[in-house]
């Protein structure tokens, strides 16, 4: 009940039984928020590849698949936070550093989050 005594409706429906037994399901939730996304790590490799070519970057690799390996934090290559940050600073954030590149990156991140995760509130961060 609210302070006025009116009955409040639940915002999340809770299943009566079955898997989850009383826990709300993701599909029962309304709008979602992602409050900490770093632009440098959230753009798909194929988008970064496209931006790098549009910006005229000289890359140390020839093919997209080599590029994907260059900008992806593979657990067999990344043993520490320093290794991960090196990838971010060496390639992804440099590729995204122009105004048009950051605009495209943000557009792609927001579109992906909205389409695939139903996120309607996003806080993006860019470390420079």
N, C-alpha and C positions, 0 to 999 in steps of 0.2 A: 504494500500500500504506500501511496505517496503521502506527503505531509498534509495534503488536503483531504485525505481519506479515500481518494479515487483508486480503483484497482488498476495496477500497471500491467501491461502486456509484456511477456518475455520477448527479448530481441533475438534470442537464439532458441531454435527448437531443439529439444533433446529427445533422441530416440528412446522408446520404452524398453527395448531389449536388444539382443543380438550383439554383434561386434561393437566394441566401444562402450557398451552398457552404461548409458547415462552421460557420456561425454559428447559434446557437440561435434558434429562433423564439419569439415572444411566447407562442404557444399551448403551447409546451413547458415554460414556466416554471410554477412552483408559485405560492405566495402572493406578492403584490406589496405594496410599501410606498410611500406618498407622504408624505414627511417634511417638507413645508413648504407648507401650504395656508393662505392668508389667507381667513378667513370673509367679509370684506368684498367680495372679488372672486370668490367661488366659488359664490354662490347665483344661480340662474337668475332672470331678470327677472320671470317670472310669479309666482314665489314671493315676491319682494320686493314686488310689486304687491299681492299678497294680504295680506302682513304689514302693509304701510303702511295698508291699509284697515281691517284688524282693530285696529290701534293708533290709528286716527283721525288720521293725518297729513294735514295740509293740503298738497296737492301743487300745484305750479305748472302742471300739465298736466291734461287732462281724460280722455284715452283711454290705454289700455294701450300702444298703439304709440308715442305721444308719451313715455310713461314709459320704455319700453324704450330709446328714443333718449337720454333724460336720464341713465340709469344705465349706458349702454354706452360703452365707450372706443372710439369710432370713429376710425380712423387719420386721417380727414380733419379731425376736430375736436381731436384730442389730439396736440400737437406735442412735448410734454415730459413728464418724470416729474411735474412740478408740476401740469400739466393733469390727468393721470391721478389723482394723489392728491387733487385738488380734487373730482373726481367721487366718489371713495371716501369722503372725509370729509363732503362736503356731503349726500350722499344715502344710500348703502348702509350705512355704519356707523351713521348716526343711526337709520335704519329698524330696524336690528338691535340697538339699544342696550338694550331691555328684556329682562328674564330670559326671558319667554315667547318673544320674537322670536329671541333667540340660541339657545334650545333648538330651536325649529323650524328655524332655519337649519342648525344642526349636524346635526340629524336628516336633513334633505334632502341635505346634502353627503355624509354617510356613506352614505346609501342610494344616491345616484347613483354614487359611486365604487365601491361594492361591486357594484352591478348592472351597470354599464357597463364597468368596468375590472378587475374581480376584485381590487381592492385590499382587503387585510385588515388593514393597519396604516396609520393616518392620524394625522399630527400637525397639529392645527388651531391657528391663531393668530388672535387678535383684538386689533387695535391700538386702544387707546382713550386 
